[in-house]
């Protein structure tokens, strides 16, 4: 009990097709595809922004560490 077979899926698909019609389903599929594509683009852009921020943070830390080392070298001289 609880297993869904291909026959049950076929019955559900036919009922959905009868209720909504092929044109609405086609439009719904296109809209869903566009939404998924937009979501993927936004995720990639967010990852790139995050990666760039991490690189800038590392650069800033490296510069700060370098300045600290240089100031200590000057104090020792």
PDB file with one MODEL, atoms N, CA, C and O in Angstrom:
MODEL        1
ATOM      1  N   UNK A   1       0.837  -1.170   0.000  1.00  0.00           N
ATOM      2  CA  UNK A   1       0.000   0.000   0.000  1.00  0.00           C
ATOM      3  C   UNK A   1       0.890   1.244   0.000  1.00  0.00           C
ATOM      4  O   UNK A   1       1.906   1.271   0.695  1.00  0.00           O
ATOM      5  N   UNK A   2       0.531   2.252  -0.754  1.00  0.00           N
ATOM      6  CA  UNK A   2       1.326   3.452  -0.837  1.00  0.00           C
ATOM      7  C   UNK A   2       2.191   3.503  -2.081  1.00  0.00           C
ATOM      8  O   UNK A   2       2.692   4.568  -2.442  1.00  0.00           O
ATOM      9  N   UNK A   3       2.376   2.366  -2.747  1.00  0.00           N
ATOM     10  CA  UNK A   3       3.159   2.357  -3.984  1.00  0.00           C
ATOM     11  C   UNK A   3       2.281   2.825  -5.130  1.00  0.00           C
ATOM     12  O   UNK A   3       1.151   2.366  -5.297  1.00  0.00           O
ATOM     13  N   UNK A   4       2.818   3.743  -5.913  1.00  0.00           N
ATOM     14  CA  UNK A   4       2.077   4.253  -7.065  1.00  0.00           C
ATOM     15  C   UNK A   4       2.688   3.640  -8.312  1.00  0.00           C
ATOM     16  O   UNK A   4       3.881   3.797  -8.570  1.00  0.00           O
ATOM     17  N   UNK A   5       1.886   2.958  -9.064  1.00  0.00           N
ATOM     18  CA  UNK A   5       2.350   2.311 -10.288  1.00  0.00           C
ATOM     19  C   UNK A   5       2.116   3.178 -11.501  1.00  0.00           C
ATOM     20  O   UNK A   5       1.550   4.266 -11.404  1.00  0.00           O
ATOM     21  N   UNK A   6       2.553   2.693 -12.635  1.00  0.00           N
ATOM     22  CA  UNK A   6       2.418   3.466 -13.861  1.00  0.00           C
ATOM     23  C   UNK A   6       0.966   3.606 -14.279  1.00  0.00           C
ATOM     24  O   UNK A   6       0.600   4.590 -14.921  1.00  0.00           O
ATOM     25  N   UNK A   7       0.135   2.637 -13.925  1.00  0.00           N
ATOM     26  CA  UNK A   7      -1.283   2.710 -14.291  1.00  0.00           C
ATOM     27  C   UNK A   7      -1.952   3.872 -13.549  1.00  0.00           C
ATOM     28  O   UNK A   7      -2.710   4.641 -14.141  1.00  0.00           O
ATOM     29  N   UNK A   8      -1.670   3.989 -12.267  1.00  0.00           N
ATOM     30  CA  UNK A   8      -2.258   5.085 -11.490  1.00  0.00           C
ATOM     31  C   UNK A   8      -1.766   6.439 -12.005  1.00  0.00           C
ATOM     32  O   UNK A   8      -2.548   7.386 -12.093  1.00  0.00           O
ATOM     33  N   UNK A   9      -0.488   6.539 -12.344  1.00  0.00           N
ATOM     34  CA  UNK A   9       0.045   7.780 -12.900  1.00  0.00           C
ATOM     35  C   UNK A   9      -0.622   8.128 -14.222  1.00  0.00           C
ATOM     36  O   UNK A   9      -0.916   9.295 -14.480  1.00  0.00           O
ATOM     37  N   UNK A  10      -0.858   7.145 -15.046  1.00  0.00           N
ATOM     38  CA  UNK A  10      -1.521   7.363 -16.332  1.00  0.00           C
ATOM     39  C   UNK A  10      -2.946   7.870 -16.124  1.00  0.00           C
ATOM     40  O   UNK A  10      -3.394   8.770 -16.834  1.00  0.00           O
ATOM     41  N   UNK A  11      -3.645   7.306 -15.172  1.00  0.00           N
ATOM     42  CA  UNK A  11      -5.013   7.745 -14.876  1.00  0.00           C
ATOM     43  C   UNK A  11      -5.022   9.200 -14.397  1.00  0.00           C
ATOM     44  O   UNK A  11      -5.852   9.998 -14.833  1.00  0.00           O
ATOM     45  N   UNK A  12      -4.105   9.535 -13.508  1.00  0.00           N
ATOM     46  CA  UNK A  12      -4.020  10.914 -13.008  1.00  0.00           C
ATOM     47  C   UNK A  12      -3.689  11.863 -14.158  1.00  0.00           C
ATOM     48  O   UNK A  12      -4.272  12.944 -14.247  1.00  0.00           O
ATOM     49  N   UNK A  13      -2.758  11.478 -15.043  1.00  0.00           N
ATOM     50  CA  UNK A  13      -2.380  12.326 -16.176  1.00  0.00           C
ATOM     51  C   UNK A  13      -3.571  12.578 -17.097  1.00  0.00           C
ATOM     52  O   UNK A  13      -3.763  13.701 -17.565  1.00  0.00           O
ATOM     53  N   UNK A  14      -4.365  11.556 -17.358  1.00  0.00           N
ATOM     54  CA  UNK A  14      -5.538  11.714 -18.225  1.00  0.00           C
ATOM     55  C   UNK A  14      -6.552  12.646 -17.568  1.00  0.00           C
ATOM     56  O   UNK A  14      -7.136  13.500 -18.236  1.00  0.00           O
ATOM     57  N   UNK A  15      -6.759  12.486 -16.275  1.00  0.00           N
ATOM     58  CA  UNK A  15      -7.722  13.351 -15.577  1.00  0.00           C
ATOM     59  C   UNK A  15      -7.256  14.800 -15.609  1.00  0.00           C
ATOM     60  O   UNK A  15      -8.064  15.696 -15.854  1.00  0.00           O
ATOM     61  N   UNK A  16      -5.974  15.052 -15.367  1.00  0.00           N
ATOM     62  CA  UNK A  16      -5.432  16.412 -15.402  1.00  0.00           C
ATOM     63  C   UNK A  16      -5.570  16.994 -16.803  1.00  0.00           C
ATOM     64  O   UNK A  16      -5.921  18.163 -16.960  1.00  0.00           O
ATOM     65  N   UNK A  17      -5.293  16.181 -17.823  1.00  0.00           N
ATOM     66  CA  UNK A  17      -5.409  16.643 -19.205  1.00  0.00           C
ATOM     67  C   UNK A  17      -6.850  17.016 -19.539  1.00  0.00           C
ATOM     68  O   UNK A  17      -7.092  18.011 -20.222  1.00  0.00           O
ATOM     69  N   UNK A  18      -7.793  16.232 -19.066  1.00  0.00           N
ATOM     70  CA  UNK A  18      -9.199  16.515 -19.341  1.00  0.00           C
ATOM     71  C   UNK A  18      -9.635  17.794 -18.616  1.00  0.00           C
ATOM     72  O   UNK A  18     -10.362  18.613 -19.179  1.00  0.00           O
ATOM     73  N   UNK A  19      -9.197  17.958 -17.392  1.00  0.00           N
ATOM     74  CA  UNK A  19      -9.618  19.125 -16.606  1.00  0.00           C
ATOM     75  C   UNK A  19      -9.022  20.415 -17.160  1.00  0.00           C
ATOM     76  O   UNK A  19      -9.745  21.387 -17.377  1.00  0.00           O
ATOM     77  N   UNK A  20      -7.711  20.432 -17.390  1.00  0.00           N
ATOM     78  CA  UNK A  20      -7.032  21.670 -17.770  1.00  0.00           C
ATOM     79  C   UNK A  20      -6.920  21.866 -19.274  1.00  0.00           C
ATOM     80  O   UNK A  20      -6.876  23.008 -19.731  1.00  0.00           O
ATOM     81  N   UNK A  21      -6.874  20.830 -20.033  1.00  0.00           N
ATOM     82  CA  UNK A  21      -6.706  20.956 -21.477  1.00  0.00           C
ATOM     83  C   UNK A  21      -5.231  21.058 -21.838  1.00  0.00           C
ATOM     84  O   UNK A  21      -4.402  21.452 -21.017  1.00  0.00           O
ATOM     85  N   UNK A  22      -4.919  20.698 -23.073  1.00  0.00           N
ATOM     86  CA  UNK A  22      -3.522  20.640 -23.489  1.00  0.00           C
ATOM     87  C   UNK A  22      -2.896  22.032 -23.615  1.00  0.00           C
ATOM     88  O   UNK A  22      -1.706  22.196 -23.347  1.00  0.00           O
ATOM     89  N   UNK A  23      -3.682  23.036 -24.018  1.00  0.00           N
ATOM     90  CA  UNK A  23      -3.128  24.377 -24.200  1.00  0.00           C
ATOM     91  C   UNK A  23      -2.684  24.978 -22.866  1.00  0.00           C
ATOM     92  O   UNK A  23      -1.591  25.536 -22.771  1.00  0.00           O
ATOM     93  N   UNK A  24      -3.521  24.866 -21.842  1.00  0.00           N
ATOM     94  CA  UNK A  24      -3.160  25.403 -20.532  1.00  0.00           C
ATOM     95  C   UNK A  24      -1.963  24.660 -19.956  1.00  0.00           C
ATOM     96  O   UNK A  24      -1.095  25.275 -19.337  1.00  0.00           O
ATOM     97  N   UNK A  25      -1.905  23.365 -20.150  1.00  0.00           N
ATOM     98  CA  UNK A  25      -0.771  22.585 -19.639  1.00  0.00           C
ATOM     99  C   UNK A  25       0.524  22.979 -20.346  1.00  0.00           C
ATOM    100  O   UNK A  25       1.581  23.055 -19.720  1.00  0.00           O
ATOM    101  N   UNK A  26       0.437  23.226 -21.644  1.00  0.00           N
ATOM    102  CA  UNK A  26       1.615  23.642 -22.404  1.00  0.00           C
ATOM    103  C   UNK A  26       2.114  25.000 -21.896  1.00  0.00           C
ATOM    104  O   UNK A  26       3.313  25.196 -21.696  1.00  0.00           O
ATOM    105  N   UNK A  27       1.183  25.928 -21.692  1.00  0.00           N
ATOM    106  CA  UNK A  27       1.553  27.240 -21.162  1.00  0.00           C
ATOM    107  C   UNK A  27       2.124  27.127 -19.752  1.00  0.00           C
ATOM    108  O   UNK A  27       3.093  27.802 -19.406  1.00  0.00           O
ATOM    109  N   UNK A  28       1.517  26.273 -18.954  1.00  0.00           N
ATOM    110  CA  UNK A  28       1.995  26.076 -17.587  1.00  0.00           C
ATOM    111  C   UNK A  28       3.408  25.499 -17.592  1.00  0.00           C
ATOM    112  O   UNK A  28       4.249  25.902 -16.788  1.00  0.00           O
ATOM    113  N   UNK A  29       3.668  24.568 -18.487  1.00  0.00           N
ATOM    114  CA  UNK A  29       5.008  23.978 -18.602  1.00  0.00           C
ATOM    115  C   UNK A  29       6.042  25.007 -19.025  1.00  0.00           C
ATOM    116  O   UNK A  29       7.155  25.029 -18.500  1.00  0.00           O
ATOM    117  N   UNK A  30       5.675  25.858 -19.974  1.00  0.00           N
ATOM    118  CA  UNK A  30       6.586  26.911 -20.423  1.00  0.00           C
ATOM    119  C   UNK A  30       6.889  27.910 -19.320  1.00  0.00           C
ATOM    120  O   UNK A  30       8.032  28.329 -19.138  1.00  0.00           O
ATOM    121  N   UNK A  31       5.845  28.287 -18.582  1.00  0.00           N
ATOM    122  CA  UNK A  31       6.032  29.216 -17.467  1.00  0.00           C
ATOM    123  C   UNK A  31       6.901  28.606 -16.380  1.00  0.00           C
ATOM    124  O   UNK A  31       7.749  29.281 -15.797  1.00  0.00           O
ATOM    125  N   UNK A  32       6.687  27.341 -16.115  1.00  0.00           N
ATOM    126  CA  UNK A  32       7.488  26.656 -15.101  1.00  0.00           C
ATOM    127  C   UNK A  32       8.955  26.583 -15.531  1.00  0.00           C
ATOM    128  O   UNK A  32       9.855  26.800 -14.720  1.00  0.00           O
ATOM    129  N   UNK A  33       9.189  26.280 -16.801  1.00  0.00           N
ATOM    130  CA  UNK A  33      10.560  26.232 -17.318  1.00  0.00           C
ATOM    131  C   UNK A  33      11.256  27.576 -17.236  1.00  0.00           C
ATOM    132  O   UNK A  33      12.432  27.650 -16.880  1.00  0.00           O
ATOM    133  N   UNK A  34      10.538  28.636 -17.563  1.00  0.00           N
ATOM    134  CA  UNK A  34      11.095  29.990 -17.474  1.00  0.00           C
ATOM    135  C   UNK A  34      11.424  30.348 -16.026  1.00  0.00           C
ATOM    136  O   UNK A  34      12.450  30.970 -15.752  1.00  0.00           O
ATOM    137  N   UNK A  35      10.565  29.959 -15.123  1.00  0.00           N
ATOM    138  CA  UNK A  35      10.801  30.228 -13.702  1.00  0.00           C
ATOM    139  C   UNK A  35      12.037  29.505 -13.197  1.00  0.00           C
ATOM    140  O   UNK A  35      12.848  30.087 -12.476  1.00  0.00           O
ATOM    141  N   UNK A  36      12.183  28.254 -13.566  1.00  0.00           N
ATOM    142  CA  UNK A  36      13.341  27.468 -13.138  1.00  0.00           C
ATOM    143  C   UNK A  36      14.624  28.063 -13.706  1.00  0.00           C
ATOM    144  O   UNK A  36      15.636  28.142 -13.010  1.00  0.00           O
ATOM    145  N   UNK A  37      14.585  28.478 -14.962  1.00  0.00           N
ATOM    146  CA  UNK A  37      15.757  29.086 -15.593  1.00  0.00           C
ATOM    147  C   UNK A  37      16.149  30.380 -14.879  1.00  0.00           C
ATOM    148  O   UNK A  37      17.329  30.621 -14.625  1.00  0.00           O
ATOM    149  N   UNK A  38      15.161  31.205 -14.560  1.00  0.00           N
ATOM    150  CA  UNK A  38      15.432  32.447 -13.839  1.00  0.00           C
ATOM    151  C   UNK A  38      16.004  32.178 -12.455  1.00  0.00           C
ATOM    152  O   UNK A  38      16.900  32.891 -12.004  1.00  0.00           O
ATOM    153  N   UNK A  39      15.493  31.153 -11.780  1.00  0.00           N
ATOM    154  CA  UNK A  39      15.990  30.798 -10.457  1.00  0.00           C
ATOM    155  C   UNK A  39      17.439  30.345 -10.530  1.00  0.00           C
ATOM    156  O   UNK A  39      18.253  30.736  -9.693  1.00  0.00           O
ATOM    157  N   UNK A  40      17.771  29.525 -11.523  1.00  0.00           N
ATOM    158  CA  UNK A  40      19.150  29.054 -11.684  1.00  0.00           C
ATOM    159  C   UNK A  40      20.101  30.223 -11.961  1.00  0.00           C
ATOM    160  O   UNK A  40      21.207  30.266 -11.423  1.00  0.00           O
ATOM    161  N   UNK A  41      19.667  31.170 -12.801  1.00  0.00           N
ATOM    162  CA  UNK A  41      20.492  32.342 -13.099  1.00  0.00           C
ATOM    163  C   UNK A  41      20.753  33.153 -11.833  1.00  0.00           C
ATOM    164  O   UNK A  41      21.875  33.595 -11.587  1.00  0.00           O
ATOM    165  N   UNK A  42      19.710  33.342 -11.039  1.00  0.00           N
ATOM    166  CA  UNK A  42      19.854  34.108  -9.806  1.00  0.00           C
ATOM    167  C   UNK A  42      20.798  33.405  -8.834  1.00  0.00           C
ATOM    168  O   UNK A  42      21.590  34.061  -8.158  1.00  0.00           O
ATOM    169  N   UNK A  43      20.722  32.092  -8.761  1.00  0.00           N
ATOM    170  CA  UNK A  43      21.610  31.335  -7.865  1.00  0.00           C
ATOM    171  C   UNK A  43      23.059  31.456  -8.326  1.00  0.00           C
ATOM    172  O   UNK A  43      23.955  31.615  -7.497  1.00  0.00           O
ATOM    173  N   UNK A  44      23.304  31.382  -9.631  1.00  0.00           N
ATOM    174  CA  UNK A  44      24.663  31.520 -10.149  1.00  0.00           C
ATOM    175  C   UNK A  44      25.199  32.920  -9.857  1.00  0.00           C
ATOM    176  O   UNK A  44      26.356  33.079  -9.465  1.00  0.00           O
ATOM    177  N   UNK A  45      24.362  33.923 -10.046  1.00  0.00           N
ATOM    178  CA  UNK A  45      24.789  35.295  -9.795  1.00  0.00           C
ATOM    179  C   UNK A  45      25.122  35.481  -8.320  1.00  0.00           C
ATOM    180  O   UNK A  45      26.099  36.150  -7.984  1.00  0.00           O
ATOM    181  N   UNK A  46      24.321  34.897  -7.443  1.00  0.00           N
ATOM    182  CA  UNK A  46      24.565  34.986  -6.000  1.00  0.00           C
ATOM    183  C   UNK A  46      25.874  34.303  -5.631  1.00  0.00           C
ATOM    184  O   UNK A  46      26.635  34.818  -4.812  1.00  0.00           O
ATOM    185  N   UNK A  47      26.144  33.134  -6.236  1.00  0.00           N
ATOM    186  CA  UNK A  47      27.392  32.428  -5.967  1.00  0.00           C
ATOM    187  C   UNK A  47      28.594  33.242  -6.431  1.00  0.00           C
ATOM    188  O   UNK A  47      29.606  33.309  -5.733  1.00  0.00           O
ATOM    189  N   UNK A  48      28.489  33.859  -7.604  1.00  0.00           N
ATOM    190  CA  UNK A  48      29.591  34.670  -8.116  1.00  0.00           C
ATOM    191  C   UNK A  48      29.839  35.879  -7.212  1.00  0.00           C
ATOM    192  O   UNK A  48      30.986  36.226  -6.934  1.00  0.00           O
ATOM    193  N   UNK A  49      28.763  36.514  -6.759  1.00  0.00           N
ATOM    194  CA  UNK A  49      28.886  37.666  -5.867  1.00  0.00           C
ATOM    195  C   UNK A  49      29.529  37.253  -4.552  1.00  0.00           C
ATOM    196  O   UNK A  49      30.393  37.951  -4.023  1.00  0.00           O
ATOM    197  N   UNK A  50      29.099  36.118  -4.035  1.00  0.00           N
ATOM    198  CA  UNK A  50      29.653  35.616  -2.775  1.00  0.00           C
ATOM    199  C   UNK A  50      31.126  35.264  -2.928  1.00  0.00           C
ATOM    200  O   UNK A  50      31.937  35.570  -2.054  1.00  0.00           O
ATOM    201  N   UNK A  51      31.468  34.624  -4.034  1.00  0.00           N
ATOM    202  CA  UNK A  51      32.863  34.257  -4.275  1.00  0.00           C
ATOM    203  C   UNK A  51      33.732  35.504  -4.403  1.00  0.00           C
ATOM    204  O   UNK A  51      34.848  35.540  -3.884  1.00  0.00           O
ATOM    205  N   UNK A  52      33.228  36.522  -5.091  1.00  0.00           N
ATOM    206  CA  UNK A  52      33.976  37.773  -5.251  1.00  0.00           C
ATOM    207  C   UNK A  52      34.180  38.451  -3.899  1.00  0.00           C
ATOM    208  O   UNK A  52      35.255  38.984  -3.626  1.00  0.00           O
ATOM    209  N   UNK A  53      33.159  38.432  -3.061  1.00  0.00           N
ATOM    210  CA  UNK A  53      33.275  39.032  -1.730  1.00  0.00           C
ATOM    211  C   UNK A  53      34.309  38.283  -0.894  1.00  0.00           C
ATOM    212  O   UNK A  53      35.067  38.901  -0.145  1.00  0.00           O
ATOM    213  N   UNK A  54      34.344  36.957  -1.016  1.00  0.00           N
ATOM    214  CA  UNK A  54      35.327  36.166  -0.286  1.00  0.00           C
ATOM    215  C   UNK A  54      36.737  36.497  -0.746  1.00  0.00           C
ATOM    216  O   UNK A  54      37.646  36.616   0.075  1.00  0.00           O
ATOM    217  N   UNK A  55      36.926  36.645  -2.047  1.00  0.00           N
ATOM    218  CA  UNK A  55      38.251  36.971  -2.588  1.00  0.00           C
ATOM    219  C   UNK A  55      38.688  38.348  -2.083  1.00  0.00           C
ATOM    220  O   UNK A  55      39.838  38.525  -1.681  1.00  0.00           O
ATOM    221  N   UNK A  56      37.790  39.307  -2.103  1.00  0.00           N
ATOM    222  CA  UNK A  56      38.119  40.654  -1.626  1.00  0.00           C
ATOM    223  C   UNK A  56      38.448  40.635  -0.140  1.00  0.00           C
ATOM    224  O   UNK A  56      39.352  41.343   0.304  1.00  0.00           O
ATOM    225  N   UNK A  57      37.729  39.841   0.624  1.00  0.00           N
ATOM    226  CA  UNK A  57      37.982  39.727   2.065  1.00  0.00           C
ATOM    227  C   UNK A  57      39.369  39.133   2.318  1.00  0.00           C
ATOM    228  O   UNK A  57      40.102  39.598   3.190  1.00  0.00           O
ATOM    229  N   UNK A  58      39.715  38.115   1.557  1.00  0.00           N
ATOM    230  CA  UNK A  58      41.030  37.489   1.705  1.00  0.00           C
ATOM    231  C   UNK A  58      42.124  38.473   1.325  1.00  0.00           C
ATOM    232  O   UNK A  58      43.142  38.559   2.012  1.00  0.00           O
ATOM    233  N   UNK A  59      41.933  39.216   0.241  1.00  0.00           N
ATOM    234  CA  UNK A  59      42.921  40.218  -0.178  1.00  0.00           C
ATOM    235  C   UNK A  59      43.129  41.269   0.909  1.00  0.00           C
ATOM    236  O   UNK A  59      44.262  41.661   1.188  1.00  0.00           O
ATOM    237  N   UNK A  60      42.046  41.720   1.516  1.00  0.00           N
ATOM    238  CA  UNK A  60      42.129  42.725   2.565  1.00  0.00           C
ATOM    239  C   UNK A  60      42.892  42.179   3.769  1.00  0.00           C
ATOM    240  O   UNK A  60      43.719  42.880   4.353  1.00  0.00           O
ATOM    241  N   UNK A  61      42.617  40.934   4.140  1.00  0.00           N
ATOM    242  CA  UNK A  61      43.308  40.321   5.271  1.00  0.00           C
ATOM    243  C   UNK A  61      44.798  40.156   4.974  1.00  0.00           C
ATOM    244  O   UNK A  61      45.640  40.376   5.845  1.00  0.00           O
ATOM    245  N   UNK A  62      45.113  39.767   3.744  1.00  0.00           N
ATOM    246  CA  UNK A  62      46.518  39.597   3.365  1.00  0.00           C
ATOM    247  C   UNK A  62      47.256  40.941   3.418  1.00  0.00           C
ATOM    248  O   UNK A  62      48.389  41.007   3.894  1.00  0.00           O
ATOM    249  N   UNK A  63      46.620  42.000   2.935  1.00  0.00           N
ATOM    250  CA  UNK A  63      47.246  43.324   2.955  1.00  0.00           C
ATOM    251  C   UNK A  63      47.461  43.782   4.390  1.00  0.00           C
ATOM    252  O   UNK A  63      48.499  44.357   4.717  1.00  0.00           O
ATOM    253  N   UNK A  64      46.485  43.526   5.233  1.00  0.00           N
ATOM    254  CA  UNK A  64      46.593  43.918   6.634  1.00  0.00           C
ATOM    255  C   UNK A  64      47.727  43.160   7.316  1.00  0.00           C
ATOM    256  O   UNK A  64      48.497  43.739   8.082  1.00  0.00           O
ATOM    257  N   UNK A  65      47.826  41.871   7.036  1.00  0.00           N
ATOM    258  CA  UNK A  65      48.895  41.068   7.622  1.00  0.00           C
ATOM    259  C   UNK A  65      50.256  41.533   7.113  1.00  0.00           C
ATOM    260  O   UNK A  65      51.225  41.583   7.870  1.00  0.00           O
ATOM    261  N   UNK A  66      50.321  41.870   5.840  1.00  0.00           N
ATOM    262  CA  UNK A  66      51.578  42.340   5.250  1.00  0.00           C
ATOM    263  C   UNK A  66      52.006  43.668   5.880  1.00  0.00           C
ATOM    264  O   UNK A  66      53.185  43.869   6.170  1.00  0.00           O
ATOM    265  N   UNK A  67      51.052  44.566   6.090  1.00  0.00           N
ATOM    266  CA  UNK A  67      51.362  45.845   6.720  1.00  0.00           C
ATOM    267  C   UNK A  67      51.829  45.648   8.161  1.00  0.00           C
ATOM    268  O   UNK A  67      52.725  46.350   8.630  1.00  0.00           O
ATOM    269  N   UNK A  68      51.224  44.698   8.853  1.00  0.00           N
ATOM    270  CA  UNK A  68      51.623  44.404  10.227  1.00  0.00           C
ATOM    271  C   UNK A  68      53.057  43.895  10.273  1.00  0.00           C
ATOM    272  O   UNK A  68      53.838  44.304  11.132  1.00  0.00           O
ATOM    273  N   UNK A  69      53.399  43.010   9.355  1.00  0.00           N
ATOM    274  CA  UNK A  69      54.754  42.466   9.296  1.00  0.00           C
ATOM    275  C   UNK A  69      55.751  43.575   8.965  1.00  0.00           C
ATOM    276  O   UNK A  69      56.831  43.631   9.553  1.00  0.00           O
ATOM    277  N   UNK A  70      55.406  44.433   8.053  1.00  0.00           N
ATOM    278  CA  UNK A  70      56.302  45.532   7.680  1.00  0.00           C
ATOM    279  C   UNK A  70      56.507  46.496   8.839  1.00  0.00           C
ATOM    280  O   UNK A  70      57.621  46.975   9.056  1.00  0.00           O
ATOM    281  N   UNK A  71      55.440  46.789   9.590  1.00  0.00           N
ATOM    282  CA  UNK A  71      55.582  47.709  10.729  1.00  0.00           C
ATOM    283  C   UNK A  71      56.436  47.084  11.832  1.00  0.00           C
ATOM    284  O   UNK A  71      57.193  47.788  12.501  1.00  0.00           O
ATOM    285  N   UNK A  72      56.322  45.777  12.027  1.00  0.00           N
ATOM    286  CA  UNK A  72      57.152  45.105  13.024  1.00  0.00           C
ATOM    287  C   UNK A  72      58.616  45.092  12.591  1.00  0.00           C
ATOM    288  O   UNK A  72      59.516  45.239  13.418  1.00  0.00           O
ATOM    289  N   UNK A  73      58.849  44.914  11.290  1.00  0.00           N
ATOM    290  CA  UNK A  73      60.222  44.947  10.782  1.00  0.00           C
ATOM    291  C   UNK A  73      60.842  46.331  10.995  1.00  0.00           C
ATOM    292  O   UNK A  73      62.018  46.437  11.344  1.00  0.00           O
ATOM    293  N   UNK A  74      60.057  47.383  10.787  1.00  0.00           N
ATOM    294  CA  UNK A  74      60.570  48.743  10.976  1.00  0.00           C
ATOM    295  C   UNK A  74      60.882  49.005  12.456  1.00  0.00           C
ATOM    296  O   UNK A  74      61.847  49.701  12.772  1.00  0.00           O
ATOM    297  N   UNK A  75      60.069  48.448  13.360  1.00  0.00           N
ATOM    298  CA  UNK A  75      60.281  48.629  14.785  1.00  0.00           C
ATOM    299  C   UNK A  75      61.575  47.927  15.235  1.00  0.00           C
ATOM    300  O   UNK A  75      62.275  48.413  16.123  1.00  0.00           O
ATOM    301  N   UNK A  76      61.872  46.809  14.626  1.00  0.00           N
ATOM    302  CA  UNK A  76      63.049  46.045  14.999  1.00  0.00           C
ATOM    303  C   UNK A  76      64.326  46.712  14.511  1.00  0.00           C
ATOM    304  O   UNK A  76      65.391  46.530  15.101  1.00  0.00           O
ATOM    305  N   UNK A  77      64.223  47.477  13.444  1.00  0.00           N
ATOM    306  CA  UNK A  77      65.420  48.115  12.861  1.00  0.00           C
ATOM    307  C   UNK A  77      65.777  49.306  13.623  1.00  0.00           C
ATOM    308  O   UNK A  77      66.752  49.980  13.293  1.00  0.00           O
TER     309      UNK A  77
ENDMDL
END
